[in-house]
Amino acid sequence: MRVWDLPTRVFHWLLVAAVFAALGTELFAPPWWLDWHVAAGGVVAGLLLFRLVWAAFGSEYSRLDSFLFRPQQTIGYLRDLLRLRPAHYVGHNPAGAAMIFALVAVLTALVGTGLAAQGGQEKQGPFAGITSFALGSGARSLHSFLAYALMAMVAAHVAGVLADRRLHGSGLIRAMVTGWKRVPAQLPVAAVRFSEIHAATITLAVLSASVTIALILLSRLPPLGVPRMITDRAWQSECGSCHRTFHPSLLPRASWAALMAGLSDHFGEDASVPPPAATEIGNFLQTYAAEAWDTKAAHGLSKVSADDPLRVTAAPYWIRRHRRIDPATFAGPAVKLRSNCNACHGDADSGRFDNQAIAIPDNPATGVNE
């Protein structure tokens, strides 16, 4: 009989594709693929919103109440499943329905924690103006945990489908493609309710518009913990006359103070500047040092090396983030120095160091971009 309507089937396979795209870009793609990961998450969110609406207005076995079973029914079904004689259902069985609810809950949590991580850690997206780095870091950890939990649930879901095929021969995979499912002739069938297309379209349009407007308004808020830095002329002229200036957020106040106090021996060179300019630069660096920023780079680089607290590239965070890059890339003509942040980070002067702005030059030894 015809069980699954076309919108439900399209939703199912689009969700499968979006979930695998999100997992793939998170687990295997380089950091600068973040936009693709976010896009996949956005598709998941949109599909979940659609499914919420379709649960109220879809055809009989797409509606929410067809998924609702009493706990005793679910326990009884699982007990019968262990005995290899579970009851047959036209739509989802109690165990399958429970898995659907769990999957939707985990996917919803993944979307929420993903937005919080993007806003707090990356200072991007609609939550950037309301999420601190600490909250974003916690959300990122939970996001990773949920991603692994989702993979385990997907495996269990597929196992359930294969078990149903073995025990009932109903062909759930084919049914989710064609909509037609084999059911015993004697199985009671509920009075079929048809889809309410117009009501679903209006409801989905209203909800989508409301969510979109809310996200746009949130996106207009300035990123939390990212001050508007007023560039200092003395810093640009004096420091920039010898090398490209480093963003003040890359070192904590104590390191900048020690660096300014030792300009006569600035990494082996005399970089002394007139006292008025030194005072002006020192004040500027103290104002916008790492402690003034809530960005990922500032938090990571504020923990300096105990042996070399004045060198950004000696910080444990810097070393950890660059550990997979071949030393030949740093020594190559496109980079030359480990401290040449601008060679790979297109937004280094802003202090943001967004993943999307990373463009690592080809390794001169292999000719391959890492």
Secondary structure, 3 states (H helix, E strand, C coil): CECCCHHHHHHHHHHHHHHHHHHHHHHCCCHHHHHHHHHHHHHHHHHHHHHHHHHHHCCHHHCHHHHCCCHHHHHHHHHHHHCCCCCCCCCCCHHHHHHHHHHHHHHHHHHHHHHHHHHHCCCCCCCCCCCCHHHHHHHHHHHHHHHHHHHHHHHHHHHHHHHHHHHHCCCHHHHHHHCECCCCCCCCCCCCCCCCHHHHHHHHHHHHHHHHHHHHHHHCCCCCCCCCCCCCHHHHHHHHCCCCCCCHHHCCHHHHHHHHHCHHHECCECCCCCHHHHHHHHHHHHHCCHHHCCCHHHHHHCCCCCCCCCCHHHCHHHHHHCCCCCHHHHHCCCCCCCCCHHHCECCHHHCCCCHHHECCCECCCCCCEC
